[in-house]
Amino acid sequence: MVQPIAASTPSTIPQVRLKANAVAVPALASNVRPALVLAERESRQLIETAKQHDITMGGIFCVSPTGIQVWDRPWLSPEQGPGESVHLGSVDWTYDTPVKHYVTIYRAMVTENGIASGETTLSVLTKVLGLTGIPIDGARISMPAPPPRDPFRRRI
């Protein structure tokens, strides 16, 4: 059970701060329409390759359950954080959508630093998809149609 905290003066109120670099402020964002759906094989390849090129291991990518961040250079160390590294942008997705182990890419985003470095939403998306070898221009054409969300409840 959570106990309420009594605060009699503003100095006794607990301060809440965001973790540094935890939230990126988009300067430019583009929705991917229609959303780009990666099948299980491509999804796993994308995530594994991004982990091999992680910012803490000499790469420029940081993968999470919600997408991949693109940085200008590797971090000094996980403990020291980004140091002089600059977050350029990210590709946002939903995992396990429309079915398990599929990834649905729905947005590409560029930070102010990314714009200053000449990045666009297309260049960030191209870098991320390049991890799988999927070209941005033919991605939708070559990808198989995703299976229905729940094939056992489909109405005829």
N, C-alpha and C positions, 0 to 999 in steps of 0.2 A: 504494500500500500504506500502511495506517495504521500509524504507529510508536507503540508503547506509551510512555506518559509515566511516567518514574520520579519518584515523590514520596516524599521522605524525611520530610517534616514536613507536618502538616495545612495549613500556610500555603502550601505549594507545590502543593497539589492545585488544578487549575483549577476555578473556581466556575461553575456553570451556573445561570442565572436565566431565568425566563420574561419575555418581553417584556411590559411594562405593558399592561394591557387586552387582552391576547391571548386570555386564557381567561376566560370568563364563568362564574360559579358560579350555577347555577339555584337559586332558592328555591322555585320552583313550575314543574312541567313537566307537560304533557298530551300523550299520544300521540294523533295524529289517526287514528281508526279508523272505518271503513276509510280508508286513506291517500287523500289528495286528489291525483289525477293531473291535471296541466295539460298540454294538448296543445302542440305546437310553437308555434303562434301565440300562445297565452296565456303560455307560458313566456318567449318572446322579449319580449313586451310587458311582462311583469312585471320582467324583468331590465333592459330599457332604461329603463323609467320609474323604477325604483329608482336607476339610475345618474344620471338627470337630477335626482333629489332626494337625491343623495349628501351625507353629512355634511361633506365637504370643499368642497361647492358650495352651501351654504346650506340643505340639507335635513336630514332626520332618519334616513335609511336608509343602511346600509352593506351592499352586496351582495358575496357571495363564492361560490365554487363549491359551498359546503355550506349556504348559506342567506342570510337577510337579518337583520341586526341593526337594532333600533329604538332610537334615542337620543332624549333629551328636547329637544335643541337641536343646531345645527350645531357642528362643531369649529372652533377658531380657525384652524387651518391643518393641512395634512398633516404638516408638520415639527414643529409644536408639540404635536400630538396632541389629545386630547379637551379639555384645559383643564378647565373646570367642567362640561362635558357629562357626562351620566349615561346609562349603558347600561341601558335599561328591560327589554329582552327580545329574543327572536329567534324566527324560524321556520326550522326545519331541514328540509333536503330532500336528495334524491339527484338528481343531474342525469344525463340520458341513461338514465333508467329509467322505464318498461320498455323504451323504444326511444329512439333518438337524438333529442336536442333536447326530450324530454319532461322534466318535473319532477314528482317524487313528493314531496309534502309529508307528513312523517310525525310531526313534533313541533312544538309551540309551547312556549316557555319564557319565564319572567319572572324577573328578578333581584330581590334584596331591595330595591334602589332602585325597581324597577318596582312592586313591591307597595306600597311606601311612597307612590308616586305614584298609586296607585289602579288600576294595570294588572292585567289578568287574562290568562290564556292566550288566551281568546276575544277580548279587545280587541286584543292584539298580532296575532293571526291576522287579525282584521278589518282592521286598518291595512294589513297587507301585501297582502291580497287586494284591498283598495280601490285599490291601484295599477293593477290590471287592470280594475276595474269589476265584478268578480265578487262578488255579494253572498254573505256567509257562509252565509245560510240556504238559498240555492238552488244553491250551488256544485256539489254532487254530482248534483243533478237535471239541471242544464243541461249538465254536462260529458259529452262523448262517451265511450263505453267505449274504454279504451286498446287498441291492437292487441296481439296476442300477442307475447311476447318474441322468438321466432324462428319465423316462420311456415313456414319451409322444413323444420323438424324436428318439426313437430307430428305426433303419432300419431293415427291415425283409429280 
